[in-house]
Amino acid sequence: MSQDTVAPDSSTADTSVRLHGLDALRGGALLLGIVLHALLPFLPGMPWVVTDPTPTFAVAVPIFVIHLFRMVLFMALAGYFGAMVLGRRGPWRYLKDRVTRILLPAVVFWPVSVGSLALLAIANTAWRGAPAPEAPDAATGGQSLLMLFTPAQLWFLWTLTQIVVNALVVRAVAHRLFGPERVRRVVARAGDVLSSPGGVLLAALPYLAGLVIQGDLTGGGIDAPMTIVPEASSLVPYLGAFAVGWALHSSGAALPRLSGHWVPYLVVAVATTAAALLAMDGWALPLPVEAALIAVAGWTWTYGLLGVCVRHLTRERPTVRYVADASYWAYLMHMPLLILGEILVADQPWPVLVKLGVVLLATCLVLLVSYHLLVRSTPLGRWLNGRRYPFRPHPIAPVGREEPDGSTHAGAGAVSSAAPGTRTAAP
């Protein structure tokens, strides 16, 4: 029977265990996006909705580091969880799930998450007398209609949808040409190679290619696409990251192997990040060399964080799990709240750290309260997270057992995850 039509492996589903480390890491990658956007008003020369009158280059380092690995890590986790869901549900249910929980939120939440930012920019100009931000395509012209409906911070949902479609097409063609079993063996072997000590260099190649295609490295990583039209400079590295995650899932030894070498990966990550920062700060390096430093730094951060979370976050922590569950809603809704907070504190005579702390604390508080009251126990929560939890006044109450198919937490590319060494028939 073709793998495309075989039912999910019930024995695998029944014995699956939620990987709490990967769950926390996926949520952390989304929440780091909120931190990144909170830092941007203080970066000198940054074209942002709100420009703080007390800019400082001190924020450049955390912005650079977060930008290095955050979306590579997220896309790798999306590939890992995608292989898992596909193995349990088959390609059509997987595609339907991604359209429902990835593409549809990108459209439905756009008016509030992105469209409202134009009103906030107008309010910033009216309240503070600040100049209106320049339109992103003003210098080049064209694309005005596409830019009018730019996905902005929701770009990754469109890119992930494009990646899923590409992955399913490639998988279907490969199955037709070579057969499911041979494809499965090849992908599992790829996962073994990618998780070997030198495999991180292979994983970094699509990232390097994307940076070379992009050409401009002043942002320190892959620039987000400004429209919903696929761009090679972002699609290539993130499709590569998705494929790496997919292969890691197919190899039962991959995550245990990474968990045993997380210290060397993070040491290399810090060293290559420092070198990339120095290169951007004045070292005259050829573009491919500088791009290689950035790519290796991004992927060693990714492998190191995967390893440390799999090794040390092995049991459920109710607070961590709750925040991970809330992270998708928080990211979808954070930008208007964050921008409003940045406008309100911009002209206050406070230190940068105080402004940053006040805005982040207020934004996160509103997001968590709204998640608990409006999302977690409602149909909206079932749509976004794949499960509707019973309402409890205490937000960190136990959530109970996993659902039989392991689909407790779907979110933006994540579901409950099988334990290291457990395989499902995915490739």
TITORSE-716483 format. One record per residue (C-alpha): residue number from 1; z, x, y. Coordinates in pm, whole numbers, plus 50000, padded with zeros to 5 digits. Example, Ala and Ser with C-alpha at 12.3 -4.5 7.8 and 13.67 -1.06 7.14 Angstrom:
ATOM   dokol       w       u       v
ATOM       1   50780   51230   49550
ATOM       2   50714   51367   49894
***
This chain:
ATOM   dokol       w       u       v
ATOM       1   50000   50000   50000
ATOM       2   49918   50125   50349
ATOM       3   50213   50246   50552
ATOM       4   50092   50020   50830
ATOM       5   50174   49711   50625
ATOM       6   50473   49822   50420
ATOM       7   50802   49659   50509
ATOM       8   51077   49868   50667
ATOM       9   51281   50069   50419
ATOM      10   51589   49851   50382
ATOM      11   51784   50117   50200
ATOM      12   51739   50354   50490
ATOM      13   51830   50088   50742
ATOM      14   52143   49992   50555
ATOM      15   52274   50348   50542
ATOM      16   52178   50443   50896
ATOM      17   52445   50557   51137
ATOM      18   52423   50553   51511
ATOM      19   52380   50902   51653
ATOM      20   52628   50883   51936
ATOM      21   52523   51220   52078
ATOM      22   52160   51117   52122
ATOM      23   52269   50781   52260
ATOM      24   52481   50953   52524
ATOM      25   52205   51201   52602
ATOM      26   51944   50931   52656
ATOM      27   52180   50748   52891
ATOM      28   52266   51072   53068
ATOM      29   51899   51149   53130
ATOM      30   51860   50814   53306
ATOM      31   52180   50853   53507
ATOM      32   52078   51202   53620
ATOM      33   51785   51029   53792
ATOM      34   52035   50842   54010
ATOM      35   52210   51170   54094
ATOM      36   51875   51329   54176
ATOM      37   51780   51050   54415
ATOM      38   52122   51067   54580
ATOM      39   52069   51438   54654
ATOM      40   51721   51408   54806
ATOM      41   51822   51295   55161
ATOM      42   52003   51627   55206
ATOM      43   51712   51852   55100
ATOM      44   51548   52007   55409
ATOM      45   51186   51901   55453
ATOM      46   51202   51636   55181
ATOM      47   50986   51330   55262
ATOM      48   51237   51063   55162
ATOM      49   51312   50711   55287
ATOM      50   51632   50841   55448
ATOM      51   51663   51187   55601
ATOM      52   52024   51291   55653
ATOM      53   52088   51474   55984
ATOM      54   52294   51740   55799
ATOM      55   52048   51888   55547
ATOM      56   52151   52181   55330
ATOM      57   51967   52405   55086
ATOM      58   52277   52391   54863
ATOM      59   52134   52078   54700
ATOM      60   51810   52256   54608
ATOM      61   51955   52418   54294
ATOM      62   52089   52100   54126
ATOM      63   51770   51915   54221
ATOM      64   51561   52195   54069
ATOM      65   51764   52209   53746
ATOM      66   51768   51831   53694
ATOM      67   51395   51811   53760
ATOM      68   51329   52092   53510
ATOM      69   51437   51907   53199
ATOM      70   51537   51546   53264
ATOM      71   51212   51367   53187
ATOM      72   51107   51614   52916
ATOM      73   51436   51537   52742
ATOM      74   51392   51164   52792
ATOM      75   51038   51164   52651
ATOM      76   51143   51375   52352
ATOM      77   51418   51122   52275
ATOM      78   51168   50839   52318
ATOM      79   50948   51007   52057
ATOM      80   51241   51058   51821
ATOM      81   51355   50696   51846
ATOM      82   50994   50574   51845
ATOM      83   50932   50734   51507
ATOM      84   51247   50567   51379
ATOM      85   51154   50218   51501
ATOM      86   50800   50252   51373
ATOM      87   50925   50351   51029
ATOM      88   51149   50044   51013
ATOM      89   50930   49783   51178
ATOM      90   50568   49898   51153
ATOM      91   50319   49970   51435
ATOM      92   50262   49619   51564
ATOM      93   50627   49527   51598
ATOM      94   50691   49867   51755
ATOM      95   50414   49812   52009
ATOM      96   50541   49462   52085
ATOM      97   50892   49601   52132
ATOM      98   50770   49867   52375
ATOM      99   50562   49621   52575
ATOM     100   50860   49386   52596
ATOM     101   51124   49645   52689
ATOM     102   50919   49909   52872
ATOM     103   50605   49768   53032
ATOM     104   50735   49420   53116
ATOM     105   51045   49551   53303
ATOM     106   50818   49786   53500
ATOM     107   50633   49479   53629
ATOM     108   50917   49226   53657
ATOM     109   51165   49458   53829
ATOM     110   50908   49612   54067
ATOM     111   50960   49367   54359
ATOM     112   51335   49438   54375
ATOM     113   51342   49801   54257
ATOM     114   51040   49927   54451
ATOM     115   50906   49657   54682
ATOM     116   51239   49626   54863
ATOM     117   51225   49993   54965
ATOM     118   50968   49913   55234
ATOM     119   51215   49671   55392
ATOM     120   51488   49934   55375
ATOM     121   51260   50188   55541
ATOM     122   51204   49940   55824
ATOM     123   51579   49880   55847
ATOM     124   51640   50255   55861
ATOM     125   51400   50284   56153
ATOM     126   51552   49985   56333
ATOM     127   51921   50070   56279
ATOM     128   51911   50446   56321
ATOM     129   51598   50500   56527
ATOM     130   51469   50726   56248
ATOM     131   51093   50782   56222
ATOM     132   50918   50577   55957
ATOM     133   50839   50780   55643
ATOM     134   50478   50890   55616
ATOM     135   50269   50709   55357
ATOM     136   50219   50936   55056
ATOM     137   49839   50912   55069
ATOM     138   49808   50940   55446
ATOM     139   49684   51297   55433
ATOM     140   49414   51237   55172
ATOM     141   49319   50877   55237
ATOM     142   49196   50645   54964
ATOM     143   49396   50487   54686
ATOM     144   49548   50259   54947
ATOM     145   49561   49955   54718
ATOM     146   49704   50157   54430
ATOM     147   49956   50320   54661
ATOM     148   50057   49982   54799
ATOM     149   50177   49899   54448
ATOM     150   50299   50244   54355
ATOM     151   50537   50243   54056
ATOM     152   50763   50486   54250
ATOM     153   51077   50561   54045
ATOM     154   50954   50330   53766
ATOM     155   50655   50557   53698
ATOM     156   50803   50681   53370
ATOM     157   50783   50331   53219
ATOM     158   50408   50322   53279
ATOM     159   50367   50677   53150
ATOM     160   50573   50601   52840
ATOM     161   50359   50293   52771
ATOM     162   50045   50509   52795
ATOM     163   50203   50762   52559
ATOM     164   50296   50497   52301
ATOM     165   49941   50359   52298
ATOM     166   49798   50711   52256
ATOM     167   50045   50790   51978
ATOM     168   49963   50474   51784
ATOM     169   49588   50532   51815
ATOM     170   49617   50895   51698
ATOM     171   49844   50789   51410
ATOM     172   49604   50515   51298
ATOM     173   49305   50751   51305
ATOM     174   49497   51024   51122
ATOM     175   49609   50778   50853
ATOM     176   49252   50659   50810
ATOM     177   49110   51011   50781
ATOM     178   49380   51191   50582
ATOM     179   49608   50926   50434
ATOM     180   49969   50839   50528
ATOM     181   50137   51076   50284
ATOM     182   49948   51384   50399
ATOM     183   50008   51296   50764
ATOM     184   50378   51249   50692
ATOM     185   50403   51589   50527
ATOM     186   50220   51761   50813
ATOM     187   50439   51599   51080
ATOM     188   50756   51685   50887
ATOM     189   50639   52044   50856
ATOM     190   50569   52046   51231
ATOM     191   50926   51932   51288
ATOM     192   51053   52220   51073
ATOM     193   50848   52471   51273
ATOM     194   50943   52323   51611
ATOM     195   51314   52338   51527
ATOM     196   51295   52701   51415
ATOM     197   51422   52964   51664
ATOM     198   51076   53034   51805
ATOM     199   50963   52672   51791
ATOM     200   51084   52604   52144
ATOM     201   50795   52817   52273
ATOM     202   50548   52590   52094
ATOM     203   50724   52284   52232
ATOM     204   50689   52426   52583
ATOM     205   50308   52467   52566
ATOM     206   50217   52113   52683
ATOM     207   50466   52150   52970
ATOM     208   50300   52479   53064
ATOM     209   49957   52314   53047
ATOM     210   50073   52029   53273
ATOM     211   50204   52274   53533
ATOM     212   49878   52471   53529
ATOM     213   49677   52149   53569
ATOM     214   49907   52045   53853
ATOM     215   49865   52381   54025
ATOM     216   50142   52333   54282
ATOM     217   50482   52450   54157
ATOM     218   50679   52401   54478
ATOM     219   50855   52101   54325
ATOM     220   50981   52316   54038
ATOM     221   50848   52087   53765
ATOM     222   50605   51808   53687
ATOM     223   50530   51585   53984
ATOM     224   50565   51213   53919
ATOM     225   50235   51020   53926
ATOM     226   50203   50812   54239
ATOM     227   49999   50531   54083
ATOM     228   49970   50359   53745
ATOM     229   49646   50547   53677
ATOM     230   49706   50812   53405
ATOM     231   49721   51168   53538
ATOM     232   49663   51465   53308
ATOM     233   49925   51678   53486
ATOM     234   50201   51437   53378
ATOM     235   50053   51272   53070
ATOM     236   49992   51602   52888
ATOM     237   50349   51743   52911
ATOM     238   50522   51412   52844
ATOM     239   50291   51319   52557
ATOM     240   50370   51664   52418
ATOM     241   50744   51599   52455
ATOM     242   50707   51261   52282
ATOM     243   50520   51429   51995
ATOM     244   50792   51695   51962
ATOM     245   51060   51426   51937
ATOM     246   50851   51240   51682
ATOM     247   50815   51554   51468
ATOM     248   51186   51637   51496
ATOM     249   51270   51295   51356
ATOM     250   51032   51351   51065
ATOM     251   51213   51669   50961
ATOM     252   51551   51598   50810
ATOM     253   51667   51952   50893
ATOM     254   51560   51961   51259
ATOM     255   51865   51823   51439
ATOM     256   52120   52010   51224
ATOM     257   51924   52328   51291
ATOM     258   51926   52269   51667
ATOM     259   52295   52186   51660
ATOM     260   52365   52525   51504
ATOM     261   52188   52718   51782
ATOM     262   52281   52526   52096
ATOM     263   52461   52823   52254
ATOM     264   52158   53061   52246
ATOM     265   51933   52784   52376
ATOM     266   52159   52717   52675
ATOM     267   52198   53090   52746
ATOM     268   51819   53126   52757
ATOM     269   51798   52809   52965
ATOM     270   52031   52950   53231
ATOM     271   51851   53286   53235
ATOM     272   51499   53140   53263
ATOM     273   51614   52886   53521
ATOM     274   51758   53167   53735
ATOM     275   51434   53363   53698
ATOM     276   51227   53057   53793
ATOM     277   51445   53000   54101
ATOM     278   51401   53362   54207
ATOM     279   51025   53332   54152
ATOM     280   51013   53029   54380
ATOM     281   51230   53206   54636
ATOM     282   51001   53502   54689
ATOM     283   50896   53676   54371
ATOM     284   50518   53713   54374
ATOM     285   50438   53601   54019
ATOM     286   50104   53467   53897
ATOM     287   50103   53091   53859
ATOM     288   50080   53096   53476
ATOM     289   50383   53329   53455
ATOM     290   50591   53115   53689
ATOM     291   50476   52802   53504
ATOM     292   50578   52961   53174
ATOM     293   50927   53033   53308
ATOM     294   50967   52672   53420
ATOM     295   50834   52533   53091
ATOM     296   51057   52751   52874
ATOM     297   51358   52673   53094
ATOM     298   51293   52299   53067
ATOM     299   51260   52307   52690
ATOM     300   51553   52537   52621
ATOM     301   51770   52302   52827
ATOM     302   51632   52016   52616
ATOM     303   51695   52189   52282
ATOM     304   52036   52315   52390
ATOM     305   52153   51972   52508
ATOM     306   52018   51808   52194
ATOM     307   52208   52061   51985
ATOM     308   52540   52036   52167
ATOM     309   52538   51655   52169
ATOM     310   52449   51626   51801
ATOM     311   52716   51880   51710
ATOM     312   53005   51764   51927
ATOM     313   52947   51394   52005
ATOM     314   52976   51282   51645
ATOM     315   53210   50986   51680
ATOM     316   53195   50677   51892
ATOM     317   53360   50693   52232
ATOM     318   53370   50339   52370
ATOM     319   53340   50447   52735
ATOM     320   53044   50676   52665
ATOM     321   52871   50410   52461
ATOM     322   52926   50144   52726
ATOM     323   52782   50366   53000
ATOM     324   52487   50456   52776
ATOM     325   52423   50085   52718
ATOM     326   52438   50022   53094
ATOM     327   52216   50315   53192
ATOM     328   51881   50135   53162
ATOM     329   51990   49848   53388
ATOM     330   52151   50100   53622
ATOM     331   51831   50300   53658
ATOM     332   51612   49993   53704
ATOM     333   51830   49862   53988
ATOM     334   51979   50171   54151
ATOM     335   51725   50260   54417
ATOM     336   51775   49978   54671
ATOM     337   52154   50015   54648
ATOM     338   52133   50391   54679
ATOM     339   51897   50383   54978
ATOM     340   52115   50124   55154
ATOM     341   52418   50347   55101
ATOM     342   52230   50651   55227
ATOM     343   52134   50462   55544
ATOM     344   52493   50351   55607
ATOM     345   52647   50698   55573
ATOM     346   52368   50909   55720
ATOM     347   52508   50926   56074
ATOM     348   52873   50950   55976
ATOM     349   53038   51283   56073
ATOM     350   53136   51353   55713
ATOM     351   53073   51658   55494
ATOM     352   52775   51634   55262
ATOM     353   52994   51614   54951
ATOM     354   53186   51321   55096
ATOM     355   52867   51132   55184
ATOM     356   52723   51203   54841
ATOM     357   53041   51095   54665
ATOM     358   53080   50773   54862
ATOM     359   52718   50667   54802
ATOM     360   52722   50752   54431
ATOM     361   53061   50591   54369
ATOM     362   52971   50268   54551
ATOM     363   52628   50246   54387
ATOM     364   52758   50308   54036
ATOM     365   53044   50063   54082
ATOM     366   52808   49783   54185
ATOM     367   52569   49868   53901
ATOM     368   52841   49868   53635
ATOM     369   53002   49547   53757
ATOM     370   52665   49372   53776
ATOM     371   52577   49499   53428
ATOM     372   52900   49365   53283
ATOM     373   52878   49024   53451
ATOM     374   52503   48960   53466
ATOM     375   52345   49160   53183
ATOM     376   52557   49269   52888
ATOM     377   52636   48923   52753
ATOM     378   52328   48739   52878
ATOM     379   51965   48694   52768
ATOM     380   51879   48967   53019
ATOM     381   52086   49210   52815
ATOM     382   51912   49106   52495
ATOM     383   51577   49168   52664
ATOM     384   51662   49511   52799
ATOM     385   51900   49643   52531
ATOM     386   51793   49456   52220
ATOM     387   52131   49290   52176
ATOM     388   52346   49035   52355
ATOM     389   52712   49137   52333
ATOM     390   52994   48878   52332
ATOM     391   53158   48865   52673
ATOM     392   53492   49041   52702
ATOM     393   53687   49075   53027
ATOM     394   53768   49433   52935
ATOM     395   53440   49625   52959
ATOM     396   53532   49895   52704
ATOM     397   53623   49661   52418
ATOM     398   53486   49753   52073
ATOM     399   53129   49630   52020
ATOM     400   53142   49573   51645
ATOM     401   52909   49677   51367
ATOM     402   52543   49774   51403
ATOM     403   52278   49513   51338
ATOM     404   52109   49541   50995
ATOM     405   51786   49694   51125
ATOM     406   51969   49943   51346
ATOM     407   51826   49788   51662
ATOM     408   52148   49762   51854
ATOM     409   52029   49957   52153
ATOM     410   51660   49970   52234
ATOM     411   51647   50023   52608
ATOM     412   51380   50254   52749
ATOM     413   51279   50423   52430
ATOM     414   51608   50432   52246
ATOM     415   51759   50246   51953
ATOM     416   52050   50308   51725
ATOM     417   51970   50631   51549
ATOM     418   51994   50749   51194
ATOM     419   52218   51038   51104
ATOM     420   52074   51393   51083
ATOM     421   51907   51446   50751
ATOM     422   51823   51077   50705
ATOM     423   51453   51002   50708
ATOM     424   51264   50681   50761
ATOM     425   50896   50650   50683
ATOM     426   50751   50691   51030
ATOM     427   50445   50918   51062
***
